[in-house]
């Protein structure tokens, strides 16, 4: 009979082991994300894929916060993060550190996730935008490219935490090749 794995059978890292482990050369940038649940969910997904860093920008809330913790389930303690008052300044900081920056946004000449390869010769930063307005135009101007999640329904967007999970999964596969 099949049964679910126990926590012990999963052999998960402790927070200390996670902090010391090798990370995916990937930073997730949240550009004015309003929902505390979305922020927590991005922390949890980032923990699952050993993302090296999350940059919380503008109105994006920061830990510690009860509502972030509700969906992060402690990942806010394992994943390194920083706060940046201005997303443009964060982008400049990432460029200085040698990152290739992609916004997850519908734009002309977007690369299609799952179909097109992204350049992985440098660390990658993924920018995800506000739930209503998306990534700010001035932030998009600083990006090296844009990533689109192909969709075939009637809606043109996904919840930001869902989009983050899909993009992190796809980029993690490409970075590990």
C-alpha atoms as an extended CHARMM CRD file, in Angstrom:
* protein
*
       177  EXT
         1         1  UNK       CA              0.0000000000        0.0000000000        0.0000000000  PROA      1               0.0000000000
         2         2  UNK       CA              1.2750000000        3.4660000000       -0.8990000000  PROA      2               0.0000000000
         3         3  UNK       CA              1.5360000000        6.0340000000        1.8640000000  PROA      3               0.0000000000
         4         4  UNK       CA              2.5900000000        9.6380000000        2.1550000000  PROA      4               0.0000000000
         5         5  UNK       CA              6.1860000000       10.2760000000        3.1310000000  PROA      5               0.0000000000
         6         6  UNK       CA              6.7480000000       11.3050000000        6.7100000000  PROA      6               0.0000000000
         7         7  UNK       CA              8.7640000000       14.4050000000        7.4890000000  PROA      7               0.0000000000
         8         8  UNK       CA             11.6680000000       12.1880000000        8.5360000000  PROA      8               0.0000000000
         9         9  UNK       CA             11.5250000000       10.2610000000        5.2380000000  PROA      9               0.0000000000
        10        10  UNK       CA             11.7740000000       13.5290000000        3.2750000000  PROA      10              0.0000000000
        11        11  UNK       CA             15.1840000000       14.3460000000        4.8040000000  PROA      11              0.0000000000
        12        12  UNK       CA             14.5650000000       18.1040000000        4.6920000000  PROA      12              0.0000000000
        13        13  UNK       CA             17.2840000000       20.5550000000        5.6360000000  PROA      13              0.0000000000
        14        14  UNK       CA             17.1780000000       22.4970000000        8.8630000000  PROA      14              0.0000000000
        15        15  UNK       CA             17.1270000000       26.2970000000        8.5550000000  PROA      15              0.0000000000
        16        16  UNK       CA             20.8310000000       26.3270000000        9.4880000000  PROA      16              0.0000000000
        17        17  UNK       CA             21.6600000000       23.6590000000        6.8720000000  PROA      17              0.0000000000
        18        18  UNK       CA             19.6520000000       25.5940000000        4.2800000000  PROA      18              0.0000000000
        19        19  UNK       CA             21.5680000000       28.7840000000        5.0040000000  PROA      19              0.0000000000
        20        20  UNK       CA             24.8730000000       26.9390000000        4.5350000000  PROA      20              0.0000000000
        21        21  UNK       CA             23.7900000000       25.0260000000        1.4110000000  PROA      21              0.0000000000
        22        22  UNK       CA             24.5970000000       25.9280000000       -2.1880000000  PROA      22              0.0000000000
        23        23  UNK       CA             21.8530000000       28.0890000000       -3.6620000000  PROA      23              0.0000000000
        24        24  UNK       CA             20.4590000000       28.5340000000       -7.1220000000  PROA      24              0.0000000000
        25        25  UNK       CA             22.0100000000       31.7150000000       -8.6250000000  PROA      25              0.0000000000
        26        26  UNK       CA             18.5770000000       33.3110000000       -8.7180000000  PROA      26              0.0000000000
        27        27  UNK       CA             17.1420000000       36.3960000000       -7.0460000000  PROA      27              0.0000000000
        28        28  UNK       CA             13.4100000000       37.0830000000       -7.0220000000  PROA      28              0.0000000000
        29        29  UNK       CA             12.4320000000       40.7610000000       -7.0320000000  PROA      29              0.0000000000
        30        30  UNK       CA              8.9470000000       41.6860000000       -5.8230000000  PROA      30              0.0000000000
        31        31  UNK       CA              8.0390000000       45.0930000000       -7.2640000000  PROA      31              0.0000000000
        32        32  UNK       CA              5.3010000000       46.6390000000       -5.1030000000  PROA      32              0.0000000000
        33        33  UNK       CA              3.4740000000       43.3750000000       -4.3570000000  PROA      33              0.0000000000
        34        34  UNK       CA              0.5320000000       44.2000000000       -2.0910000000  PROA      34              0.0000000000
        35        35  UNK       CA             -0.6810000000       40.8400000000       -0.7980000000  PROA      35              0.0000000000
        36        36  UNK       CA              1.0430000000       39.5110000000        2.2830000000  PROA      36              0.0000000000
        37        37  UNK       CA             -0.1360000000       36.0130000000        1.3370000000  PROA      37              0.0000000000
        38        38  UNK       CA              1.5290000000       36.3390000000       -2.0800000000  PROA      38              0.0000000000
        39        39  UNK       CA              4.7560000000       37.4920000000       -0.4360000000  PROA      39              0.0000000000
        40        40  UNK       CA              4.6920000000       34.5130000000        1.9380000000  PROA      40              0.0000000000
        41        41  UNK       CA              3.9850000000       32.1400000000       -0.9200000000  PROA      41              0.0000000000
        42        42  UNK       CA              6.9850000000       33.4600000000       -2.8790000000  PROA      42              0.0000000000
        43        43  UNK       CA              9.1660000000       32.8700000000        0.1920000000  PROA      43              0.0000000000
        44        44  UNK       CA              7.9190000000       29.2910000000        0.4380000000  PROA      44              0.0000000000
        45        45  UNK       CA              8.4990000000       28.5760000000       -3.2740000000  PROA      45              0.0000000000
        46        46  UNK       CA             11.9400000000       30.1990000000       -3.0630000000  PROA      46              0.0000000000
        47        47  UNK       CA             12.8250000000       27.9280000000       -0.1550000000  PROA      47              0.0000000000
        48        48  UNK       CA             11.6710000000       24.8630000000       -2.1080000000  PROA      48              0.0000000000
        49        49  UNK       CA             14.0580000000       25.6680000000       -4.9830000000  PROA      49              0.0000000000
        50        50  UNK       CA             16.9160000000       27.0860000000       -2.8560000000  PROA      50              0.0000000000
        51        51  UNK       CA             16.6820000000       30.5350000000       -4.3890000000  PROA      51              0.0000000000
        52        52  UNK       CA             19.5780000000       32.6060000000       -3.0990000000  PROA      52              0.0000000000
        53        53  UNK       CA             17.7470000000       35.8610000000       -2.4060000000  PROA      53              0.0000000000
        54        54  UNK       CA             14.4540000000       37.7600000000       -2.4660000000  PROA      54              0.0000000000
        55        55  UNK       CA             14.4620000000       41.5430000000       -2.9220000000  PROA      55              0.0000000000
        56        56  UNK       CA             11.3300000000       43.1450000000       -1.4800000000  PROA      56              0.0000000000
        57        57  UNK       CA             10.7390000000       46.5450000000       -3.0650000000  PROA      57              0.0000000000
        58        58  UNK       CA              8.4960000000       49.5530000000       -2.5900000000  PROA      58              0.0000000000
        59        59  UNK       CA              5.2160000000       48.8020000000       -0.8180000000  PROA      59              0.0000000000
        60        60  UNK       CA              6.0660000000       45.0800000000       -0.5650000000  PROA      60              0.0000000000
        61        61  UNK       CA              5.8400000000       44.1740000000        3.1220000000  PROA      61              0.0000000000
        62        62  UNK       CA              8.7260000000       42.5450000000        4.9560000000  PROA      62              0.0000000000
        63        63  UNK       CA              9.0240000000       39.8550000000        7.6220000000  PROA      63              0.0000000000
        64        64  UNK       CA              8.3830000000       39.4210000000       10.4240000000  PROA      64              0.0000000000
        65        65  UNK       CA              4.6830000000       39.6020000000        9.8030000000  PROA      65              0.0000000000
        66        66  UNK       CA              1.9400000000       37.1850000000       10.8670000000  PROA      66              0.0000000000
        67        67  UNK       CA              0.2200000000       37.2300000000        7.4550000000  PROA      67              0.0000000000
        68        68  UNK       CA              3.4790000000       36.5620000000        5.5780000000  PROA      68              0.0000000000
        69        69  UNK       CA              4.2870000000       33.7320000000        7.9810000000  PROA      69              0.0000000000
        70        70  UNK       CA              0.8550000000       32.1750000000        7.3990000000  PROA      70              0.0000000000
        71        71  UNK       CA              1.8320000000       31.1770000000        3.8320000000  PROA      71              0.0000000000
        72        72  UNK       CA              5.6410000000       31.1800000000        4.1460000000  PROA      72              0.0000000000
        73        73  UNK       CA              5.5060000000       28.6710000000        7.0310000000  PROA      73              0.0000000000
        74        74  UNK       CA              8.9670000000       29.6850000000        8.2200000000  PROA      74              0.0000000000
        75        75  UNK       CA             10.6050000000       30.1360000000        4.7970000000  PROA      75              0.0000000000
        76        76  UNK       CA             10.9810000000       33.8090000000        5.6500000000  PROA      76              0.0000000000
        77        77  UNK       CA             13.6120000000       32.6080000000        8.1450000000  PROA      77              0.0000000000
        78        78  UNK       CA             15.5250000000       30.4030000000        5.6910000000  PROA      78              0.0000000000
        79        79  UNK       CA             15.6300000000       32.4660000000        2.4810000000  PROA      79              0.0000000000
        80        80  UNK       CA             17.8850000000       35.5240000000        2.5320000000  PROA      80              0.0000000000
        81        81  UNK       CA             16.0290000000       38.7400000000        1.7610000000  PROA      81              0.0000000000
        82        82  UNK       CA             16.5660000000       42.4650000000        1.5980000000  PROA      82              0.0000000000
        83        83  UNK       CA             14.3010000000       45.4910000000        1.4280000000  PROA      83              0.0000000000
        84        84  UNK       CA             14.7230000000       48.2400000000       -1.1760000000  PROA      84              0.0000000000
        85        85  UNK       CA             12.5980000000       51.3640000000       -0.9880000000  PROA      85              0.0000000000
        86        86  UNK       CA             12.9340000000       51.8840000000       -4.7470000000  PROA      86              0.0000000000
        87        87  UNK       CA             12.8040000000       49.0380000000       -7.2820000000  PROA      87              0.0000000000
        88        88  UNK       CA             14.8770000000       51.0030000000       -9.8180000000  PROA      88              0.0000000000
        89        89  UNK       CA             17.6870000000       51.3000000000       -7.2730000000  PROA      89              0.0000000000
        90        90  UNK       CA             17.3940000000       47.5610000000       -6.6030000000  PROA      90              0.0000000000
        91        91  UNK       CA             17.7220000000       46.8900000000      -10.3350000000  PROA      91              0.0000000000
        92        92  UNK       CA             20.8640000000       49.0260000000      -10.4970000000  PROA      92              0.0000000000
        93        93  UNK       CA             22.2810000000       47.1270000000       -7.4900000000  PROA      93              0.0000000000
        94        94  UNK       CA             21.6000000000       43.7940000000       -9.2310000000  PROA      94              0.0000000000
        95        95  UNK       CA             23.1900000000       45.0130000000      -12.4840000000  PROA      95              0.0000000000
        96        96  UNK       CA             26.3020000000       46.0750000000      -10.5520000000  PROA      96              0.0000000000
        97        97  UNK       CA             26.4430000000       42.5490000000       -9.1040000000  PROA      97              0.0000000000
        98        98  UNK       CA             26.3580000000       41.1120000000      -12.6470000000  PROA      98              0.0000000000
        99        99  UNK       CA             22.8010000000       39.7880000000      -12.8120000000  PROA      99              0.0000000000
       100       100  UNK       CA             20.8480000000       39.1940000000      -16.0050000000  PROA      100             0.0000000000
       101       101  UNK       CA             17.3820000000       40.5730000000      -15.2090000000  PROA      101             0.0000000000
       102       102  UNK       CA             14.1010000000       39.2820000000      -16.6130000000  PROA      102             0.0000000000
       103       103  UNK       CA             10.6460000000       40.6350000000      -15.8130000000  PROA      103             0.0000000000
       104       104  UNK       CA              7.7930000000       38.1380000000      -15.7910000000  PROA      104             0.0000000000
       105       105  UNK       CA              5.5550000000       40.3220000000      -17.8930000000  PROA      105             0.0000000000
       106       106  UNK       CA              3.6290000000       40.3310000000      -21.1620000000  PROA      106             0.0000000000
       107       107  UNK       CA              5.7700000000       42.4650000000      -23.4630000000  PROA      107             0.0000000000
       108       108  UNK       CA              6.8390000000       42.6390000000      -27.0800000000  PROA      108             0.0000000000
       109       109  UNK       CA              9.5360000000       40.0370000000      -27.7840000000  PROA      109             0.0000000000
       110       110  UNK       CA              8.8770000000       38.1260000000      -24.5500000000  PROA      110             0.0000000000
       111       111  UNK       CA             10.5440000000       34.7480000000      -24.2500000000  PROA      111             0.0000000000
       112       112  UNK       CA              7.9880000000       31.9630000000      -23.7680000000  PROA      112             0.0000000000
       113       113  UNK       CA              8.6940000000       29.9440000000      -20.6280000000  PROA      113             0.0000000000
       114       114  UNK       CA              8.8870000000       26.2460000000      -21.4150000000  PROA      114             0.0000000000
       115       115  UNK       CA              9.7970000000       26.9730000000      -25.0360000000  PROA      115             0.0000000000
       116       116  UNK       CA             12.5670000000       29.5730000000      -25.1350000000  PROA      116             0.0000000000
       117       117  UNK       CA             15.8420000000       29.3830000000      -23.2170000000  PROA      117             0.0000000000
       118       118  UNK       CA             17.0560000000       32.2170000000      -21.0390000000  PROA      118             0.0000000000
       119       119  UNK       CA             20.7200000000       33.1610000000      -20.8360000000  PROA      119             0.0000000000
       120       120  UNK       CA             22.2010000000       31.4640000000      -17.7750000000  PROA      120             0.0000000000
       121       121  UNK       CA             25.8340000000       32.5910000000      -18.1310000000  PROA      121             0.0000000000
       122       122  UNK       CA             25.2600000000       35.0280000000      -15.2530000000  PROA      122             0.0000000000
       123       123  UNK       CA             23.1210000000       34.9130000000      -12.1270000000  PROA      123             0.0000000000
       124       124  UNK       CA             19.4590000000       35.5800000000      -12.9480000000  PROA      124             0.0000000000
       125       125  UNK       CA             16.9770000000       37.9570000000      -11.3450000000  PROA      125             0.0000000000
       126       126  UNK       CA             13.2370000000       37.5240000000      -11.8990000000  PROA      126             0.0000000000
       127       127  UNK       CA             11.0790000000       40.6090000000      -11.3970000000  PROA      127             0.0000000000
       128       128  UNK       CA              7.4110000000       40.1200000000      -10.5290000000  PROA      128             0.0000000000
       129       129  UNK       CA              5.0750000000       43.0600000000      -10.3130000000  PROA      129             0.0000000000
       130       130  UNK       CA              2.1090000000       44.4730000000       -8.5080000000  PROA      130             0.0000000000
       131       131  UNK       CA             -1.1300000000       42.4840000000       -8.6260000000  PROA      131             0.0000000000
       132       132  UNK       CA             -2.9630000000       45.2380000000      -10.5410000000  PROA      132             0.0000000000
       133       133  UNK       CA             -0.3460000000       47.1520000000      -12.5320000000  PROA      133             0.0000000000
       134       134  UNK       CA              2.3840000000       44.5440000000      -13.0340000000  PROA      134             0.0000000000
       135       135  UNK       CA              6.0310000000       45.5760000000      -13.2700000000  PROA      135             0.0000000000
       136       136  UNK       CA              6.6070000000       49.3340000000      -13.3800000000  PROA      136             0.0000000000
       137       137  UNK       CA              7.5590000000       50.7400000000      -16.8050000000  PROA      137             0.0000000000
       138       138  UNK       CA             10.7710000000       52.3210000000      -15.4830000000  PROA      138             0.0000000000
       139       139  UNK       CA             11.7520000000       48.9440000000      -14.0320000000  PROA      139             0.0000000000
       140       140  UNK       CA             11.0030000000       47.1970000000      -17.3320000000  PROA      140             0.0000000000
       141       141  UNK       CA             13.3760000000       49.6110000000      -19.0800000000  PROA      141             0.0000000000
       142       142  UNK       CA             16.2240000000       48.2080000000      -16.9600000000  PROA      142             0.0000000000
       143       143  UNK       CA             15.4600000000       44.5640000000      -17.7480000000  PROA      143             0.0000000000
       144       144  UNK       CA             17.5330000000       42.4350000000      -20.1110000000  PROA      144             0.0000000000
       145       145  UNK       CA             14.4310000000       40.5980000000      -21.2710000000  PROA      145             0.0000000000
       146       146  UNK       CA             10.8870000000       39.5460000000      -20.5280000000  PROA      146             0.0000000000
       147       147  UNK       CA              9.3780000000       36.1640000000      -19.7560000000  PROA      147             0.0000000000
       148       148  UNK       CA              5.8600000000       35.1690000000      -20.6510000000  PROA      148             0.0000000000
       149       149  UNK       CA              3.9770000000       32.2230000000      -19.2210000000  PROA      149             0.0000000000
       150       150  UNK       CA              2.0180000000       30.8340000000      -22.1780000000  PROA      150             0.0000000000
       151       151  UNK       CA             -1.7010000000       30.7030000000      -21.3810000000  PROA      151             0.0000000000
       152       152  UNK       CA             -4.6220000000       29.4970000000      -23.4450000000  PROA      152             0.0000000000
       153       153  UNK       CA             -7.6330000000       30.5040000000      -21.3790000000  PROA      153             0.0000000000
       154       154  UNK       CA             -9.6460000000       33.7120000000      -21.3310000000  PROA      154             0.0000000000
       155       155  UNK       CA             -7.5160000000       35.5150000000      -18.7350000000  PROA      155             0.0000000000
       156       156  UNK       CA             -4.2470000000       37.2370000000      -19.5740000000  PROA      156             0.0000000000
       157       157  UNK       CA             -2.5400000000       36.9000000000      -16.2090000000  PROA      157             0.0000000000
       158       158  UNK       CA             -1.9590000000       34.6650000000      -13.2100000000  PROA      158             0.0000000000
       159       159  UNK       CA             -1.8100000000       35.4200000000       -9.5090000000  PROA      159             0.0000000000
       160       160  UNK       CA              1.6830000000       36.7670000000       -8.7820000000  PROA      160             0.0000000000
       161       161  UNK       CA              2.5760000000       33.8900000000       -6.4530000000  PROA      161             0.0000000000
       162       162  UNK       CA              1.4750000000       31.3370000000       -9.0890000000  PROA      162             0.0000000000
       163       163  UNK       CA              3.4530000000       33.1530000000      -11.7720000000  PROA      163             0.0000000000
       164       164  UNK       CA              6.4740000000       33.2080000000       -9.4650000000  PROA      164             0.0000000000
       165       165  UNK       CA              6.2450000000       29.4640000000       -8.8480000000  PROA      165             0.0000000000
       166       166  UNK       CA              6.0170000000       28.6540000000      -12.5520000000  PROA      166             0.0000000000
       167       167  UNK       CA              8.8730000000       31.0130000000      -13.4750000000  PROA      167             0.0000000000
       168       168  UNK       CA             11.1220000000       29.8310000000      -10.6190000000  PROA      168             0.0000000000
       169       169  UNK       CA             10.5060000000       26.1970000000      -11.6200000000  PROA      169             0.0000000000
       170       170  UNK       CA             11.3420000000       26.8120000000      -15.2810000000  PROA      170             0.0000000000
       171       171  UNK       CA             14.3850000000       28.9850000000      -14.5950000000  PROA      171             0.0000000000
       172       172  UNK       CA             15.6480000000       26.4860000000      -11.9960000000  PROA      172             0.0000000000
       173       173  UNK       CA             15.5930000000       23.7410000000      -14.6390000000  PROA      173             0.0000000000
       174       174  UNK       CA             17.5890000000       25.9040000000      -17.0360000000  PROA      174             0.0000000000
       175       175  UNK       CA             20.0930000000       27.0240000000      -14.3970000000  PROA      175             0.0000000000
       176       176  UNK       CA             20.7660000000       23.4020000000      -13.3900000000  PROA      176             0.0000000000
       177       177  UNK       CA             21.5340000000       22.2400000000      -16.9480000000  PROA      177             0.0000000000
